[in-house]
Amino acid sequence: MAYQNIRLPQPNLGVRVNEFIDRPFLLKTAETIRLGTGIPQIFNDEVVVPAFLNRGVSLEDARDYAVVGCVELSIPGRTYGLHDIACSTC
């Protein structure tokens, strides 16, 4: 992964994993995680897709999910989550 050479904190880098992931790519992902920077984030399709299905999302749309911001899951062009922050000063 190029991240191993540049180590920029932004933008966030995430990897979707499932049973079809290329093994050399998965091993390179693991090597990158060993750097200890918290990057890349891992998103397990075998957990995320069923979670969307449980919320009434079609299988086709659930498989098309993307990560917005840090860790917010969304269906591009079809859902809108709350991706902002609200702070209380009370």
N, CA, C and O atoms as CSV, one atom per row, in Angstrom:
chain,resi,resn,atom,element,x,y,z
A,1,MET,N,N,0.838,-1.185,0.000
A,1,MET,CA,C,0.000,0.000,0.000
A,1,MET,C,C,0.879,1.244,0.000
A,1,MET,O,O,1.890,1.308,0.701
A,2,ALA,N,N,0.487,2.212,-0.781
A,2,ALA,CA,C,1.233,3.465,-0.850
A,2,ALA,C,C,1.307,4.138,0.512
A,2,ALA,O,O,2.263,4.858,0.798
A,3,TYR,N,N,0.304,3.907,1.351
A,3,TYR,CA,C,0.288,4.527,2.679
A,3,TYR,C,C,1.559,4.195,3.457
A,3,TYR,O,O,2.033,5.022,4.237
A,4,GLN,N,N,2.114,3.014,3.263
A,4,GLN,CA,C,3.324,2.632,3.989
A,4,GLN,C,C,4.470,3.593,3.702
A,4,GLN,O,O,5.351,3.770,4.543
A,5,ASN,N,N,4.471,4.209,2.537
A,5,ASN,CA,C,5.537,5.137,2.174
A,5,ASN,C,C,5.253,6.572,2.586
A,5,ASN,O,O,6.173,7.294,2.969
A,6,ILE,N,N,3.992,7.002,2.515
A,6,ILE,CA,C,3.694,8.416,2.764
A,6,ILE,C,C,3.128,8.702,4.151
A,6,ILE,O,O,3.380,9.771,4.707
A,7,ARG,N,N,2.367,7.767,4.720
A,7,ARG,CA,C,1.811,7.857,6.080
A,7,ARG,C,C,1.074,9.162,6.376
A,7,ARG,O,O,1.236,9.730,7.456
A,8,LEU,N,N,0.285,9.630,5.453
A,8,LEU,CA,C,-0.529,10.818,5.691
A,8,LEU,C,C,-1.720,10.457,6.569
A,8,LEU,O,O,-2.324,9.402,6.372
A,9,PRO,N,N,-2.075,11.310,7.542
A,9,PRO,CA,C,-3.211,11.006,8.410
A,9,PRO,C,C,-4.561,11.206,7.725
A,9,PRO,O,O,-5.568,10.663,8.180
A,10,GLN,N,N,-4.595,11.964,6.656
A,10,GLN,CA,C,-5.834,12.222,5.918
A,10,GLN,C,C,-5.535,12.114,4.434
A,10,GLN,O,O,-4.414,12.434,4.039
A,11,PRO,N,N,-6.431,11.699,3.608
A,11,PRO,CA,C,-7.783,11.257,3.937
A,11,PRO,C,C,-7.761,9.875,4.571
A,11,PRO,O,O,-6.760,9.161,4.501
A,12,ASN,N,N,-8.870,9.510,5.188
A,12,ASN,CA,C,-8.980,8.190,5.794
A,12,ASN,C,C,-8.848,7.115,4.721
A,12,ASN,O,O,-9.293,7.293,3.588
A,13,LEU,N,N,-8.244,6.022,5.086
A,13,LEU,CA,C,-8.082,4.898,4.177
A,13,LEU,C,C,-8.784,3.697,4.790
A,13,LEU,O,O,-8.492,3.316,5.924
A,14,GLY,N,N,-9.689,3.112,4.061
A,14,GLY,CA,C,-10.418,1.948,4.552
A,14,GLY,C,C,-10.343,0.812,3.556
A,14,GLY,O,O,-10.162,1.027,2.358
A,15,VAL,N,N,-10.486,-0.403,4.067
A,15,VAL,CA,C,-10.467,-1.596,3.234
A,15,VAL,C,C,-11.716,-2.417,3.548
A,15,VAL,O,O,-11.986,-2.748,4.703
A,16,ARG,N,N,-12.463,-2.736,2.509
A,16,ARG,CA,C,-13.603,-3.637,2.657
A,16,ARG,C,C,-13.090,-5.056,2.474
A,16,ARG,O,O,-12.411,-5.348,1.490
A,17,VAL,N,N,-13.408,-5.941,3.415
A,17,VAL,CA,C,-12.958,-7.327,3.318
A,17,VAL,C,C,-14.160,-8.255,3.191
A,17,VAL,O,O,-15.229,-8.003,3.747
A,18,ASN,N,N,-13.952,-9.328,2.448
A,18,ASN,CA,C,-14.954,-10.379,2.300
A,18,ASN,C,C,-14.233,-11.642,1.848
A,18,ASN,O,O,-13.010,-11.651,1.713
A,19,GLU,N,N,-14.986,-12.697,1.618
A,19,GLU,CA,C,-14.374,-13.979,1.279
A,19,GLU,C,C,-13.641,-13.966,-0.062
A,19,GLU,O,O,-12.851,-14.870,-0.334
A,20,PHE,N,N,-13.882,-12.972,-0.895
A,20,PHE,CA,C,-13.273,-12.916,-2.223
A,20,PHE,C,C,-12.043,-12.011,-2.289
A,20,PHE,O,O,-11.477,-11.833,-3.368
A,21,ILE,N,N,-11.618,-11.437,-1.167
A,21,ILE,CA,C,-10.496,-10.496,-1.180
A,21,ILE,C,C,-9.217,-11.201,-1.643
A,21,ILE,O,O,-8.969,-12.355,-1.294
A,22,ASP,N,N,-8.434,-10.508,-2.411
A,22,ASP,CA,C,-7.162,-11.018,-2.899
A,22,ASP,C,C,-6.211,-11.222,-1.714
A,22,ASP,O,O,-5.916,-10.273,-0.987
A,23,ARG,N,N,-5.733,-12.447,-1.519
A,23,ARG,CA,C,-4.904,-12.755,-0.344
A,23,ARG,C,C,-3.649,-11.882,-0.244
A,23,ARG,O,O,-3.365,-11.391,0.849
A,24,PRO,N,N,-2.879,-11.658,-1.321
A,24,PRO,CA,C,-1.716,-10.767,-1.199
A,24,PRO,C,C,-2.108,-9.354,-0.749
A,24,PRO,O,O,-1.383,-8.722,0.019
A,25,PHE,N,N,-3.251,-8.863,-1.228
A,25,PHE,CA,C,-3.714,-7.543,-0.794
A,25,PHE,C,C,-4.068,-7.563,0.688
A,25,PHE,O,O,-3.760,-6.616,1.412
A,26,LEU,N,N,-4.712,-8.636,1.144
A,26,LEU,CA,C,-5.059,-8.752,2.561
A,26,LEU,C,C,-3.801,-8.789,3.426
A,26,LEU,O,O,-3.768,-8.173,4.491
A,27,LEU,N,N,-2.777,-9.497,2.985
A,27,LEU,CA,C,-1.514,-9.544,3.737
A,27,LEU,C,C,-0.843,-8.174,3.768
A,27,LEU,O,O,-0.293,-7.784,4.798
A,28,LYS,N,N,-0.879,-7.440,2.663
A,28,LYS,CA,C,-0.314,-6.086,2.624
A,28,LYS,C,C,-1.101,-5.171,3.564
A,28,LYS,O,O,-0.523,-4.302,4.217
A,29,THR,N,N,-2.407,-5.368,3.630
A,29,THR,CA,C,-3.241,-4.605,4.564
A,29,THR,C,C,-2.801,-4.885,5.997
A,29,THR,O,O,-2.669,-3.960,6.799
A,30,ALA,N,N,-2.575,-6.152,6.320
A,30,ALA,CA,C,-2.133,-6.522,7.669
A,30,ALA,C,C,-0.770,-5.906,7.987
A,30,ALA,O,O,-0.548,-5.437,9.103
A,31,GLU,N,N,0.136,-5.907,7.019
A,31,GLU,CA,C,1.450,-5.278,7.225
A,31,GLU,C,C,1.290,-3.791,7.528
A,31,GLU,O,O,1.996,-3.248,8.378
A,32,THR,N,N,0.378,-3.146,6.843
A,32,THR,CA,C,0.145,-1.718,7.052
A,32,THR,C,C,-0.436,-1.470,8.436
A,32,THR,O,O,-0.053,-0.509,9.102
A,33,ILE,N,N,-1.347,-2.314,8.873
A,33,ILE,CA,C,-1.920,-2.184,10.215
A,33,ILE,C,C,-0.830,-2.302,11.274
A,33,ILE,O,O,-0.885,-1.627,12.302
A,34,ARG,N,N,0.155,-3.152,11.027
A,34,ARG,CA,C,1.247,-3.343,11.994
A,34,ARG,C,C,2.075,-2.085,12.224
A,34,ARG,O,O,2.826,-2.016,13.197
A,35,LEU,N,N,1.952,-1.082,11.344
A,35,LEU,CA,C,2.673,0.180,11.549
A,35,LEU,C,C,2.181,0.899,12.802
A,35,LEU,O,O,2.885,1.740,13.360
A,36,GLY,N,N,0.967,0.563,13.241
A,36,GLY,CA,C,0.441,1.128,14.481
A,36,GLY,C,C,-0.186,2.501,14.363
A,36,GLY,O,O,-0.349,3.188,15.371
A,37,THR,N,N,-0.541,2.919,13.158
A,37,THR,CA,C,-1.113,4.252,12.974
A,37,THR,C,C,-2.640,4.254,12.973
A,37,THR,O,O,-3.259,5.314,12.883
A,38,GLY,N,N,-3.244,3.078,13.073
A,38,GLY,CA,C,-4.696,2.996,13.032
A,38,GLY,C,C,-5.260,3.027,11.627
A,38,GLY,O,O,-6.471,3.140,11.438
A,39,ILE,N,N,-4.395,2.926,10.655
A,39,ILE,CA,C,-4.804,2.949,9.251
A,39,ILE,C,C,-4.273,1.680,8.595
A,39,ILE,O,O,-3.136,1.293,8.866
A,40,PRO,N,N,-5.034,1.033,7.761
A,40,PRO,CA,C,-6.370,1.370,7.293
A,40,PRO,C,C,-7.449,0.863,8.242
A,40,PRO,O,O,-7.215,-0.004,9.083
A,41,GLN,N,N,-8.626,1.428,8.079
A,41,GLN,CA,C,-9.792,0.923,8.784
A,41,GLN,C,C,-10.267,-0.318,8.026
A,41,GLN,O,O,-10.124,-0.400,6.806
A,42,ILE,N,N,-10.827,-1.270,8.750
A,42,ILE,CA,C,-11.319,-2.496,8.127
A,42,ILE,C,C,-12.839,-2.532,8.239
A,42,ILE,O,O,-13.398,-2.314,9.314
A,43,PHE,N,N,-13.499,-2.808,7.125
A,43,PHE,CA,C,-14.956,-2.929,7.089
A,43,PHE,C,C,-15.291,-4.312,6.535
A,43,PHE,O,O,-14.961,-4.631,5.393
A,44,ASN,N,N,-15.948,-5.124,7.354
A,44,ASN,CA,C,-16.247,-6.508,7.019
A,44,ASN,C,C,-17.592,-6.598,6.302
A,44,ASN,O,O,-18.642,-6.396,6.913
A,45,ASP,N,N,-17.558,-6.900,5.012
A,45,ASP,CA,C,-18.791,-7.012,4.229
A,45,ASP,C,C,-19.745,-8.056,4.806
A,45,ASP,O,O,-20.962,-7.910,4.690
A,46,GLU,N,N,-19.208,-9.102,5.424
A,46,GLU,CA,C,-20.056,-10.162,5.965
A,46,GLU,C,C,-20.821,-9.715,7.208
A,46,GLU,O,O,-21.725,-10.416,7.663
A,47,VAL,N,N,-20.473,-8.568,7.753
A,47,VAL,CA,C,-21.207,-7.975,8.872
A,47,VAL,C,C,-22.031,-6.785,8.389
A,47,VAL,O,O,-23.203,-6.653,8.744
A,48,VAL,N,N,-21.426,-5.928,7.588
A,48,VAL,CA,C,-22.078,-4.686,7.164
A,48,VAL,C,C,-23.269,-4.946,6.246
A,48,VAL,O,O,-24.335,-4.363,6.445
A,49,VAL,N,N,-23.108,-5.808,5.251
A,49,VAL,CA,C,-24.201,-6.051,4.302
A,49,VAL,C,C,-25.441,-6.593,5.017
A,49,VAL,O,O,-26.531,-6.070,4.789
A,50,PRO,N,N,-25.326,-7.624,5.877
A,50,PRO,CA,C,-26.516,-8.080,6.602
A,50,PRO,C,C,-27.121,-7.001,7.506
A,50,PRO,O,O,-28.336,-6.967,7.703
A,51,ALA,N,N,-26.288,-6.132,8.049
A,51,ALA,CA,C,-26.817,-5.047,8.886
A,51,ALA,C,C,-27.708,-4.123,8.060
A,51,ALA,O,O,-28.769,-3.706,8.524
A,52,PHE,N,N,-27.285,-3.804,6.843
A,52,PHE,CA,C,-28.130,-2.991,5.964
A,52,PHE,C,C,-29.402,-3.751,5.583
A,52,PHE,O,O,-30.481,-3.161,5.535
A,53,LEU,N,N,-29.284,-5.052,5.313
A,53,LEU,CA,C,-30.465,-5.848,4.976
A,53,LEU,C,C,-31.475,-5.818,6.117
A,53,LEU,O,O,-32.680,-5.729,5.881
A,54,ASN,N,N,-30.990,-5.892,7.339
A,54,ASN,CA,C,-31.874,-5.840,8.510
A,54,ASN,C,C,-32.588,-4.503,8.631
A,54,ASN,O,O,-33.612,-4.413,9.309
A,55,ARG,N,N,-32.072,-3.474,7.993
A,55,ARG,CA,C,-32.691,-2.138,8.013
A,55,ARG,C,C,-33.581,-1.915,6.793
A,55,ARG,O,O,-34.058,-0.803,6.564
A,56,GLY,N,N,-33.805,-2.978,6.006
A,56,GLY,CA,C,-34.704,-2.874,4.865
A,56,GLY,C,C,-34.064,-2.453,3.559
A,56,GLY,O,O,-34.771,-2.179,2.590
A,57,VAL,N,N,-32.750,-2.396,3.511
A,57,VAL,CA,C,-32.029,-2.021,2.288
A,57,VAL,C,C,-31.961,-3.249,1.376
A,57,VAL,O,O,-31.776,-4.368,1.855
A,58,SER,N,N,-32.109,-3.045,0.080
A,58,SER,CA,C,-32.025,-4.166,-0.867
A,58,SER,C,C,-30.606,-4.740,-0.879
A,58,SER,O,O,-29.647,-4.054,-0.526
A,59,LEU,N,N,-30.486,-5.997,-1.288
A,59,LEU,CA,C,-29.171,-6.636,-1.345
A,59,LEU,C,C,-28.241,-5.883,-2.290
A,59,LEU,O,O,-27.074,-5.667,-1.966
A,60,GLU,N,N,-28.744,-5.484,-3.449
A,60,GLU,CA,C,-27.922,-4.745,-4.413
A,60,GLU,C,C,-27.381,-3.451,-3.803
A,60,GLU,O,O,-26.195,-3.148,-3.939
A,61,ASP,N,N,-28.239,-2.697,-3.140
A,61,ASP,CA,C,-27.800,-1.446,-2.518
A,61,ASP,C,C,-26.865,-1.711,-1.343
A,61,ASP,O,O,-25.877,-0.998,-1.165
A,62,ALA,N,N,-27.167,-2.729,-0.541
A,62,ALA,CA,C,-26.329,-3.040,0.621
A,62,ALA,C,C,-24.908,-3.374,0.190
A,62,ALA,O,O,-23.948,-2.997,0.863
A,63,ARG,N,N,-24.771,-4.071,-0.912
A,63,ARG,CA,C,-23.436,-4.431,-1.411
A,63,ARG,C,C,-22.678,-3.234,-1.972
A,63,ARG,O,O,-21.468,-3.305,-2.184
A,64,ASP,N,N,-23.388,-2.141,-2.211
A,64,ASP,CA,C,-22.784,-0.934,-2.786
A,64,ASP,C,C,-22.441,0.101,-1.714
A,64,ASP,O,O,-22.215,1.268,-2.036
A,65,TYR,N,N,-22.400,-0.313,-0.444
A,65,TYR,CA,C,-22.161,0.657,0.626
A,65,TYR,C,C,-20.776,1.288,0.516
A,65,TYR,O,O,-19.860,0.736,-0.094
A,66,ALA,N,N,-20.660,2.451,1.122
A,66,ALA,CA,C,-19.387,3.174,1.166
A,66,ALA,C,C,-19.226,3.781,2.554
A,66,ALA,O,O,-20.175,3.849,3.336
A,67,VAL,N,N,-18.028,4.212,2.836
A,67,VAL,CA,C,-17.728,4.842,4.119
A,67,VAL,C,C,-17.647,6.344,3.903
A,67,VAL,O,O,-16.943,6.814,3.008
A,68,VAL,N,N,-18.364,7.088,4.719
A,68,VAL,CA,C,-18.392,8.546,4.645
A,68,VAL,C,C,-17.688,9.082,5.887
A,68,VAL,O,O,-17.952,8.627,7.000
A,69,GLY,N,N,-16.802,10.040,5.697
A,69,GLY,CA,C,-16.105,10.602,6.854
A,69,GLY,C,C,-15.190,9.574,7.480
A,69,GLY,O,O,-14.381,8.951,6.792
A,70,CYS,N,N,-15.313,9.396,8.768
A,70,CYS,CA,C,-14.437,8.461,9.483
A,70,CYS,C,C,-14.935,7.025,9.404
A,70,CYS,O,O,-14.222,6.145,8.921
A,71,VAL,N,N,-16.148,6.783,9.872
A,71,VAL,CA,C,-16.655,5.414,9.935
A,71,VAL,C,C,-18.140,5.306,9.633
A,71,VAL,O,O,-18.734,4.252,9.863
A,72,GLU,N,N,-18.754,6.366,9.123
A,72,GLU,CA,C,-20.185,6.331,8.868
A,72,GLU,C,C,-20.464,5.559,7.582
A,72,GLU,O,O,-19.907,5.871,6.529
A,73,LEU,N,N,-21.324,4.555,7.674
A,73,LEU,CA,C,-21.659,3.745,6.515
A,73,LEU,C,C,-22.871,4.332,5.816
A,73,LEU,O,O,-23.819,4.776,6.465
A,74,SER,N,N,-22.838,4.333,4.484
A,74,SER,CA,C,-23.897,4.959,3.705
A,74,SER,C,C,-24.027,4.233,2.370
A,74,SER,O,O,-23.101,3.552,1.929
A,75,ILE,N,N,-25.189,4.387,1.732
A,75,ILE,CA,C,-25.392,3.874,0.385
A,75,ILE,C,C,-25.331,5.087,-0.543
A,75,ILE,O,O,-26.260,5.894,-0.541
A,76,PRO,N,N,-24.268,5.240,-1.334
A,76,PRO,CA,C,-24.096,6.437,-2.161
A,76,PRO,C,C,-25.302,6.721,-3.056
A,76,PRO,O,O,-25.757,5.859,-3.808
A,77,GLY,N,N,-25.803,7.945,-2.957
A,77,GLY,CA,C,-26.909,8.375,-3.783
A,77,GLY,C,C,-28.269,7.871,-3.359
A,77,GLY,O,O,-29.280,8.200,-3.980
A,78,ARG,N,N,-28.303,7.055,-2.279
A,78,ARG,CA,C,-29.574,6.482,-1.876
A,78,ARG,C,C,-29.892,6.671,-0.396
A,78,ARG,O,O,-31.054,6.572,-0.002
A,79,THR,N,N,-28.906,6.937,0.411
A,79,THR,CA,C,-29.152,7.199,1.835
A,79,THR,C,C,-28.368,8.429,2.249
A,79,THR,O,O,-27.386,8.812,1.614
A,80,TYR,N,N,-28.822,9.026,3.311
A,80,TYR,CA,C,-28.081,10.143,3.887
A,80,TYR,C,C,-28.077,9.960,5.392
A,80,TYR,O,O,-29.124,9.999,6.039
A,81,GLY,N,N,-26.908,9.764,5.931
A,81,GLY,CA,C,-26.785,9.617,7.369
A,81,GLY,C,C,-26.441,10.947,8.004
A,81,GLY,O,O,-26.289,11.958,7.319
A,82,LEU,N,N,-26.324,10.935,9.291
A,82,LEU,CA,C,-25.911,12.132,10.022
A,82,LEU,C,C,-24.398,12.077,10.154
A,82,LEU,O,O,-23.863,11.379,11.016
A,83,HIS,N,N,-23.718,12.816,9.297
A,83,HIS,CA,C,-22.263,12.751,9.239
A,83,HIS,C,C,-21.603,14.003,9.811
A,83,HIS,O,O,-20.450,14.302,9.501
A,84,ASP,N,N,-22.326,14.717,10.628
A,84,ASP,CA,C,-21.749,15.919,11.224
A,84,ASP,C,C,-21.538,15.688,12.717
A,84,ASP,O,O,-21.846,14.617,13.241
A,85,ILE,N,N,-21.025,16.678,13.375
A,85,ILE,CA,C,-20.779,16.581,14.810
A,85,ILE,C,C,-21.530,17.701,15.509
A,85,ILE,O,O,-21.638,18.816,15.000
A,86,ALA,N,N,-22.029,17.389,16.650
A,86,ALA,CA,C,-22.703,18.394,17.470
A,86,ALA,C,C,-22.087,18.325,18.861
A,86,ALA,O,O,-22.012,17.255,19.464
A,87,CYS,N,N,-21.652,19.457,19.357
A,87,CYS,CA,C,-21.006,19.505,20.664
A,87,CYS,C,C,-21.871,20.289,21.640
A,87,CYS,O,O,-22.436,21.328,21.299
A,88,SER,N,N,-21.961,19.785,22.827
A,88,SER,CA,C,-22.691,20.489,23.878
A,88,SER,C,C,-21.681,21.182,24.776
A,88,SER,O,O,-20.720,20.566,25.235
A,89,THR,N,N,-21.900,22.450,25.020
A,89,THR,CA,C,-20.991,23.193,25.899
A,89,THR,C,C,-21.579,23.353,27.290
A,89,THR,O,O,-21.053,24.111,28.106
A,90,CYS,N,N,-22.670,22.642,27.565
A,90,CYS,CA,C,-23.312,22.738,28.884
A,90,CYS,C,C,-22.503,22.013,29.927
A,90,CYS,O,O,-22.886,21.985,31.096
